[in-house]
Amino acid sequence: EEDTGRGVKIGIGLPDLARKQLKAFLRENADMFAWNATEMPGFDPNVPCHQLTIDPAASAIVQRRRRQSPEKAEAAEKAVK
């Protein structure tokens, strides 16, 4: 078994049999998956680029703060902790 330091996360909700089958499938077909754009022959790496078009003359607009009721604020505080 080859360990390349690459990993795939499998959800804990998957039954054991399906988990074993998925792991076996991924190991058998590992050469079919690409981890980065350089491993994809014939693929232009410039295609999947992220870019935000922002008008430099535009000014930021500050939105009005929306207050919660004390009950909701307390529940949110407890949920975050």
C-alpha distances in whole Angstrom, upper triangle without the diagonal:
4,7,10,12,13,13,15,18,19,22,23,25,23,23,20,20,20,17,15,16,16,12,11,14,12,9,11,13,12,14,17,17,19,19,22,25,24,21,24,26,29,29,32,31,34,34,33,35,36,40,43,46,49,52,53,57,56,56,54,56,55,55,57,56,55,56,55,57,57,55,52,52,52,49,47,47,46,43,42,42
4,6,9,10,12,14,17,19,22,24,26,24,25,22,22,22,19,17,18,17,13,13,15,12,9,12,13,10,12,15,15,16,16,19,22,21,18,21,23,27,27,29,28,31,32,30,32,33,37,40,43,46,49,50,54,53,53,52,53,53,53,55,54,54,55,54,56,56,54,51,51,51,48,46,46,45,42,41,41
4,6,7,9,12,15,17,21,22,25,23,24,22,22,22,19,17,19,17,13,14,16,13,11,14,15,11,13,16,15,16,14,17,21,20,18,21,23,27,26,28,27,30,30,28,30,31,35,38,41,43,47,48,51,50,51,49,50,50,50,52,51,51,52,51,53,53,51,48,48,48,45,43,43,42,39,38,38
4,5,8,12,15,17,21,23,26,24,26,24,25,23,20,19,20,18,15,16,17,13,12,14,14,11,12,15,13,13,11,14,17,17,15,18,20,24,23,25,23,26,27,25,27,28,32,35,38,40,44,44,48,47,48,46,48,48,48,50,49,49,50,49,52,52,51,48,47,47,45,42,42,42,39,37,38
4,7,10,13,16,19,21,24,23,25,23,24,23,20,20,21,18,15,17,18,15,13,17,17,13,15,17,15,14,12,14,18,18,16,19,22,26,24,26,23,26,27,25,26,27,30,33,36,38,42,42,46,45,45,43,45,45,45,47,46,46,47,46,49,49,47,44,44,44,42,39,39,38,36,34,34
4,7,10,13,17,19,22,21,23,22,22,21,18,18,19,16,13,15,16,12,12,15,14,11,13,14,12,11,9,12,15,16,14,17,20,23,22,23,21,24,24,22,23,24,28,30,34,36,40,40,44,43,43,41,43,43,43,45,44,44,45,44,47,47,46,43,42,42,40,37,38,37,34,32,33
4,7,10,13,15,18,17,19,18,19,18,14,15,16,13,11,14,14,11,11,15,14,11,14,15,12,12,10,14,17,18,16,19,22,25,23,25,23,26,25,23,24,25,28,31,34,36,40,41,44,43,43,41,42,42,42,44,42,42,43,42,44,44,43,40,39,40,37,35,35,34,31,30,31
4,6,10,13,15,14,16,16,17,15,12,13,14,11,9,13,12,9,11,14,13,11,14,14,12,12,11,14,18,19,17,19,22,25,23,25,23,25,25,22,24,24,28,30,33,35,39,40,44,42,42,40,41,41,40,42,41,40,41,40,42,43,41,38,38,38,35,33,34,33,30,29,30
4,7,9,12,11,14,14,16,14,11,13,14,11,10,14,14,12,14,17,16,15,18,18,15,16,14,17,20,22,21,22,26,28,26,28,25,28,27,23,25,25,28,30,34,36,39,41,44,42,42,39,40,39,38,40,38,38,39,37,39,40,38,35,35,35,32,30,31,30,26,25,26
4,7,9,8,11,11,13,10,8,11,12,9,9,13,13,11,14,16,16,15,19,18,16,18,17,20,23,25,23,24,27,30,28,30,28,30,29,26,27,27,31,32,36,38,42,43,46,44,44,41,42,41,40,42,40,39,39,38,40,40,38,35,35,35,32,30,31,30,27,26,27
4,5,6,9,11,13,11,9,12,14,11,12,16,16,15,17,20,20,19,22,22,19,21,20,23,26,28,26,27,30,32,30,32,30,32,31,27,29,28,32,33,36,38,42,43,46,44,43,41,41,40,38,40,38,36,37,35,37,37,35,32,32,32,29,27,29,27,24,24,25
4,5,8,9,12,11,9,12,14,13,13,17,18,17,19,22,22,22,25,25,23,24,23,26,29,31,29,30,34,36,34,36,34,36,34,31,32,32,35,36,40,41,45,46,49,46,46,43,43,42,40,41,39,38,38,36,37,37,34,32,32,32,29,27,29,27,23,24,24
4,6,9,12,10,9,13,14,13,15,18,18,18,21,23,23,23,27,26,24,26,25,28,31,33,31,32,35,37,35,37,35,37,35,32,33,33,36,37,40,42,45,47,49,47,47,44,43,42,40,41,39,37,38,35,36,37,34,31,32,32,28,28,29,27,24,25,26
4,6,8,6,6,10,11,10,12,14,15,15,18,20,20,20,24,23,21,24,24,27,29,32,29,30,33,35,33,35,34,36,34,31,33,33,36,38,41,43,46,48,51,48,48,46,45,45,43,44,42,40,41,39,40,40,38,35,36,36,32,31,33,31,27,28,29
4,6,5,6,9,10,11,12,14,15,16,18,20,21,22,25,25,24,26,26,30,32,34,32,32,35,37,36,38,37,39,38,35,37,37,40,41,45,47,50,52,55,52,52,49,49,48,46,48,46,44,44,42,43,43,40,38,39,38,35,34,35,33,30,31,32
4,6,5,6,9,10,11,12,14,15,16,18,20,21,24,24,23,26,26,30,32,34,31,32,35,38,36,39,37,40,38,36,38,38,41,43,46,48,52,54,56,54,54,51,51,50,49,50,48,46,47,44,45,45,43,40,41,40,37,36,37,35,32,33,33
4,5,5,6,9,10,11,12,14,15,17,18,20,23,23,23,26,26,30,32,34,31,31,34,37,36,38,37,40,38,36,38,39,42,44,47,49,53,55,58,56,56,53,53,53,51,52,50,49,49,47,48,48,46,43,44,44,40,39,41,38,35,36,36
4,5,5,6,9,10,10,12,14,15,16,18,21,20,20,23,23,27,29,31,28,28,31,33,32,35,34,37,35,32,35,35,39,40,44,46,50,52,54,52,53,50,50,50,48,49,48,46,47,45,46,47,44,41,42,42,38,37,39,37,34,34,35
4,5,5,6,9,10,11,12,14,15,16,20,19,18,21,21,25,28,29,26,27,30,33,31,34,33,35,34,31,33,34,37,39,43,45,48,50,53,51,51,48,49,48,47,48,46,45,46,44,45,45,43,40,41,41,37,36,37,35,32,32,33
4,5,5,6,9,10,11,12,14,15,19,19,19,22,22,26,28,30,27,27,30,33,32,35,34,37,35,33,35,36,40,42,45,47,51,53,56,54,54,52,52,51,50,52,50,49,49,47,49,49,47,44,45,44,41,39,41,39,36,36,36
4,5,5,6,9,10,11,12,14,17,17,17,20,21,25,27,29,25,26,28,31,30,33,32,35,34,32,34,35,39,41,44,47,50,52,55,53,54,52,52,52,50,52,51,49,50,48,50,50,48,45,46,46,42,41,42,41,37,37,38
4,5,5,6,9,10,11,12,15,14,14,17,18,22,24,25,22,23,26,28,27,30,29,32,30,28,31,31,35,37,41,43,47,48,51,50,50,48,48,48,47,49,47,46,47,46,47,48,46,43,43,43,40,38,40,38,35,35,36
4,5,5,6,9,10,10,14,14,14,17,17,21,23,24,21,22,25,28,27,30,29,32,31,28,31,32,35,38,41,44,47,49,52,50,51,49,49,49,48,50,48,47,48,47,49,49,47,44,44,44,41,39,40,39,35,35,36
4,6,5,6,9,10,13,14,14,17,18,22,25,25,22,23,25,28,28,31,30,33,32,30,33,34,38,40,44,46,50,52,55,53,54,52,52,52,51,53,52,51,52,50,52,52,50,47,48,48,45,43,44,43,39,39,40
4,5,5,6,8,11,11,12,15,17,20,22,23,20,20,23,25,25,28,27,31,29,27,30,32,36,38,41,44,48,49,53,51,52,50,51,51,50,52,51,50,51,49,52,52,50,47,48,48,45,43,44,43,39,39,40
4,6,5,6,9,9,9,12,13,17,19,20,17,18,20,23,22,25,24,28,27,25,27,29,33,35,38,41,45,46,50,48,49,47,48,48,47,50,48,48,49,48,50,50,49,45,46,46,43,41,42,41,38,37,38
4,5,5,9,10,10,13,14,18,20,21,17,19,21,24,24,27,26,29,29,27,30,31,35,38,41,44,47,49,52,51,52,50,51,51,50,52,51,51,52,50,53,53,51,48,48,48,45,43,44,43,40,39,40
4,6,8,9,11,14,16,19,21,21,18,19,20,23,24,27,27,30,29,28,31,33,36,39,42,45,49,50,54,53,54,52,53,53,53,55,54,53,54,53,55,56,54,51,51,51,48,46,47,46,43,42,43
4,5,5,7,11,13,16,18,18,15,15,17,20,20,23,23,27,26,24,27,29,33,36,39,42,46,47,51,49,51,49,50,51,50,53,52,51,53,51,54,55,53,50,50,50,47,45,46,46,42,41,43
4,5,6,9,10,13,16,16,12,13,16,19,19,22,21,25,24,23,25,27,31,34,37,40,44,45,48,47,49,47,48,49,48,51,50,50,51,50,53,53,52,48,48,49,46,44,45,44,41,39,41
4,6,8,10,13,14,14,10,11,13,16,16,20,19,23,23,22,25,27,31,34,37,40,43,45,48,47,49,47,49,50,49,52,51,51,53,52,55,56,54,51,51,51,49,46,47,47,43,42,43
4,7,10,12,13,14,10,10,12,14,15,18,18,21,20,20,23,25,29,32,35,38,41,43,46,46,47,46,47,48,48,50,50,49,51,51,53,54,53,49,49,50,48,45,46,46,42,41,43
4,7,9,11,12,9,9,12,15,14,17,16,19,18,17,20,22,26,29,32,35,38,40,43,42,44,42,44,44,44,47,46,46,48,47,50,51,49,46,46,47,44,42,43,43,39,38,40
4,6,7,8,5,6,10,13,11,14,13,16,16,14,17,19,23,26,29,32,36,37,41,40,41,40,42,42,42,45,45,45,47,46,49,50,49,46,45,46,44,41,42,42,39,37,39
4,7,8,7,9,12,15,13,15,13,16,16,14,16,18,22,25,28,31,34,35,39,38,39,38,40,40,40,43,42,43,44,44,47,48,47,43,43,44,42,39,40,40,36,35,36
4,6,6,7,11,13,11,12,9,13,13,11,13,15,19,22,25,28,32,33,36,36,37,36,38,39,39,42,42,42,44,44,47,48,48,44,43,45,43,39,40,41,38,35,37
4,5,5,8,10,7,8,6,9,10,9,11,14,18,21,24,27,30,31,35,35,36,35,38,39,39,43,42,43,45,46,49,50,49,46,45,47,45,41,42,43,40,38,40
4,5,7,10,8,9,8,11,13,13,14,18,20,24,27,30,33,34,37,37,39,38,41,42,43,46,46,47,49,49,52,53,53,49,48,50,48,45,45,46,43,41,43
4,6,10,9,11,10,14,15,14,17,20,23,27,29,32,36,37,40,40,42,41,43,44,44,47,47,48,50,50,53,54,53,49,49,50,48,45,46,46,43,41,43
4,6,6,9,9,12,12,13,16,19,22,26,28,31,34,36,39,39,41,40,42,43,44,47,47,47,50,50,53,54,53,50,49,51,48,45,46,47,43,42,44
4,5,8,10,13,13,15,17,21,24,28,30,33,36,37,41,41,43,42,45,46,47,50,50,50,53,53,56,57,57,53,53,54,52,49,50,51,47,45,47
4,7,9,12,12,14,17,20,23,26,28,32,34,36,39,39,42,41,44,45,46,49,50,50,53,53,56,58,57,54,53,55,53,50,51,52,48,47,49
4,6,9,8,10,13,17,19,23,25,28,31,33,36,36,38,38,40,42,42,46,46,46,49,49,53,54,54,50,50,51,49,46,48,48,45,43,46
4,5,6,8,11,14,17,20,22,25,28,29,33,33,35,35,38,39,40,44,44,45,48,49,52,53,53,49,49,51,49,46,47,48,45,43,45
4,5,7,8,12,14,18,20,23,26,27,31,31,33,33,35,37,38,41,42,43,45,46,49,51,50,47,46,48,46,43,44,45,42,40,42
4,6,6,10,12,15,17,20,23,24,28,28,30,30,33,35,36,39,40,41,44,45,48,50,50,46,45,48,46,42,44,45,42,40,42
4,6,9,11,15,16,20,23,25,28,28,30,30,32,34,35,38,39,40,43,43,47,49,48,45,44,46,45,41,43,44,41,39,42
4,7,10,13,15,19,22,24,27,27,29,28,30,32,32,36,36,37,40,40,44,45,45,41,41,43,41,38,39,40,37,35,38
4,6,10,12,16,19,20,24,23,25,25,27,29,30,33,34,35,38,39,42,44,44,40,39,42,40,37,38,40,36,34,37
4,7,10,13,16,18,21,20,22,21,24,25,26,30,30,31,34,35,39,40,40,37,36,38,37,33,35,36,34,31,34
4,6,9,13,14,18,17,19,19,21,23,24,28,29,30,33,35,38,40,41,37,36,39,38,34,35,37,35,32,35
4,6,10,12,15,14,16,15,17,20,21,25,26,27,31,32,36,38,38,35,34,37,36,32,34,36,33,31,34
4,7,9,12,11,14,15,17,20,21,25,27,28,32,34,37,39,40,37,36,39,38,35,36,39,36,34,37
4,6,9,8,10,11,14,17,19,22,24,26,30,32,36,38,39,36,34,38,37,34,35,38,36,33,36
4,5,5,9,11,13,17,19,23,25,27,31,33,37,39,41,37,36,39,39,36,37,40,38,36,39
4,6,8,10,14,17,20,23,25,28,31,34,38,40,41,38,37,40,40,37,37,41,39,36,39
4,7,10,13,16,19,22,25,28,31,34,38,40,42,39,37,40,41,37,38,42,40,38,41
4,7,9,13,15,19,21,24,28,30,34,36,38,35,34,37,37,34,35,38,37,35,38
4,6,10,13,16,19,21,25,28,31,33,36,33,31,35,35,32,33,36,35,33,36
4,6,10,13,15,18,21,24,28,30,32,29,27,31,31,28,29,32,31,29,32
4,6,10,12,15,18,22,25,27,29,27,25,29,29,26,27,31,30,28,31
4,7,9,12,15,18,22,24,26,23,22,25,26,23,24,28,27,25,28
4,6,9,12,15,19,21,23,21,19,23,24,21,22,26,25,23,27
4,6,9,13,16,18,21,18,17,21,22,20,21,25,24,23,26
4,6,10,13,15,17,15,14,17,19,16,17,21,21,20,22
4,7,10,13,15,12,11,15,16,14,16,19,19,18,21
4,7,9,11,10,9,12,14,12,14,17,17,17,20
4,6,8,6,6,9,10,10,11,14,15,15,18
4,5,5,6,9,10,11,12,14,15,17,19
4,6,5,6,9,10,10,12,14,15,17
4,5,5,6,9,10,11,12,14,16
4,5,5,6,8,10,10,12,14
4,5,5,6,9,10,11,13
4,5,5,6,9,10,11
4,5,5,6,9,10
4,5,5,6,9
4,5,5,7
4,5,5
4,6
4
